[in-house]
Amino acid sequence: MKCTRCRAPAQVRLPRIKAGFCPDCFKLYVERQIKRAVKQFDLIGPEDRLLVAVSGGKDSLALWDLLVKLGVRADGLYIDLGITGYSATSREKAQNFADQRGLSLRVVDLPARGEAVPGLAPFGSRSFCSTCGIVKRHYFNRAAAEGGYSALATGHNLDDEAGRLLGNLLRWQDGYLAKQAPSLPAEAPGLMRRIKPLIRLDEYEMAAYCFLSGIDYIIEECPHARGATSLKYKQVLNHIESLMPGTKWNFYAEFQSRRRRFTPGPGVGPDEAGTGAWRQCSSCGQPSWLEVCSFCRLKQKAALGTPSQATPSPAS
Amino acid sequence: MKCTRCRAPAQVRLPRIKAGFCPDCFKLYVERQIKRAVKQFDLIGPEDRLLVAVSGGKDSLALWDLLVKLGVRADGLYIDLGITGYSATSREKAQNFADQRGLSLRVVDLPARGEAVPGLAPFGSRSFCSTCGIVKRHYFNRAAAEGGYSALATGHNLDDEAGRLLGNLLRWQDGYLAKQAPSLPAEAPGLMRRIKPLIRLDEYEMAAYCFLSGIDYIIEECPHARGATSLKYKQVLNHIESLMPGTKWNFYAEFQSRRRRFTPGPGVGPDEAGTGAWRQCSSCGQPSWLEVCSFCRLKQKAALGTPSQATPSPAS
């Protein structure tokens, strides 16, 4: 197969867009997909200064790389979750990436704060991943707000978002559907705008981009994510995509034009507490739907020392 | 495992409702699901006289059996599609079923009318199954209308409908979504109301019901359906159901309460011709969205003898 753009030998085949690219044209394709996403969903303006949530994995490092290449002011934020056999390596990858490029990486060291996720998870009311999400969202928002950034950028790719869309539709979770957008506005004072510039690119494309750009990332998934339902939805969509290339993007993009048909109901919000208004957490001051935010409630439970009955991890 | 109802040894396990039944209680469960569907979706009234579309397969024969058991006036309609290695056996199963129970089966013999589907399919604009659907819908409606029935009942089960829902959602086909209901009203003069009383029962349950009731049905699928996309959606949902029992019904039932959010657009209707009004086909007099209905257009093309470029079958 020849490169769709320059006719050199193609190295990356993309059945979903009926194209193939040589390494240079592929990288150009990826950059253009970011630009198109930015334009299509109005993600980034000239005044923006972004904080990129960096895990050390392919998506977030590629995102940071691409944003900088495109001239966007973007610093990184790494949260050390304190997960044995995962966090040390992922932190190293994130730090090396930043150091090699002279980029600024902020680090939140949860173990040093006595907030390592494996220590907090038994006190969460749901799964390990769900508790981890509460902790990450807290520090993502807090670091972005305190650092004076205009938005938080995350490395969610098309596979992540299409898989989540499928899961939300199978359960008809109207509230989650209403909020499943490439750009989530700052709904409350102190709540950061969140954007997903990789939305037009899939997992394979991000891995290929990292490989061809020499980005060294942590390949292993978090050990706690093994067997997670979200991965099942991705697998199912990959199967359908292999039968009908292009389905995944179409599914996601056409949903976006129908998103307003879904309205948030009870049980949707950072604290999943209802349709109440945003307020400030009385403990940490971050935006919350309840008197005390879910992160502070988690810490309070951990301080009391009574583990809940939640499944510690989807793998167990 | 013991029967959830009578504590005898259970022979049928139903993880999706966290129950198991002995043969007798299982049959009772199936009957009750029909009754619940009838009530939930207002499918059948005391004045109704139904025509059941019977293929010789498990679903349609079980449906006919159950309707008669529940005291509903229901005759059968078998359409001999003229498919080698399939139609002869399926016709025999349908006829034997009717004869053994003294029920009335109407038969439309397409080969005798020079309308065998394999002969018409090369002139259809889409797949074999799509052409077959056009022919069947034509005779289903015509036979029901001419026979003075009040509605047509089909054996679509939960797997069929949930799989179709998934396919329609992946493509966001608003028009099809709007019409995907267990009861479709008679929208035009001469257009029959169509009902799907098996909607609360899945494929496994229907097979078990036939086995335990001694209903002899054709086990083989139509050879032209092999590899059909609709089967892929069912497989995908079965996989998800095995991970999260109960998902399929929830997915379908919750959709029904949101169905009105979807509105038919261009390209949806018996002729997929647009949002126009119903009229009478100038050739056969059946309800149509165009001057000539899709069935008569198909026959006209076949008479002219110019095959179209459509894929003859999803398996090919």
Chai-1 contact restraints between the chains, C-beta under 6 A:
chainA,res_idxA,chainB,res_idxB,connection_type,confidence,min_distance_angstrom,max_distance_angstrom,comment,restraint_id
A,L169,B,L169,contact,1.0,0.0,6.0,A-B,restraint_1
A,L170,B,T247,contact,1.0,0.0,6.0,A-B,restraint_2
A,L170,B,F251,contact,1.0,0.0,6.0,A-B,restraint_3
A,W172,B,E254,contact,1.0,0.0,6.0,A-B,restraint_4
A,K232,B,L243,contact,1.0,0.0,6.0,A-B,restraint_5
A,V236,B,V236,contact,1.0,0.0,6.0,A-B,restraint_6
A,L243,B,K232,contact,1.0,0.0,6.0,A-B,restraint_7
A,T247,B,L170,contact,1.0,0.0,6.0,A-B,restraint_8
A,F251,B,L170,contact,1.0,0.0,6.0,A-B,restraint_9
A,E254,B,W172,contact,1.0,0.0,6.0,A-B,restraint_10
A,R261,B,R261,contact,1.0,0.0,6.0,A-B,restraint_11
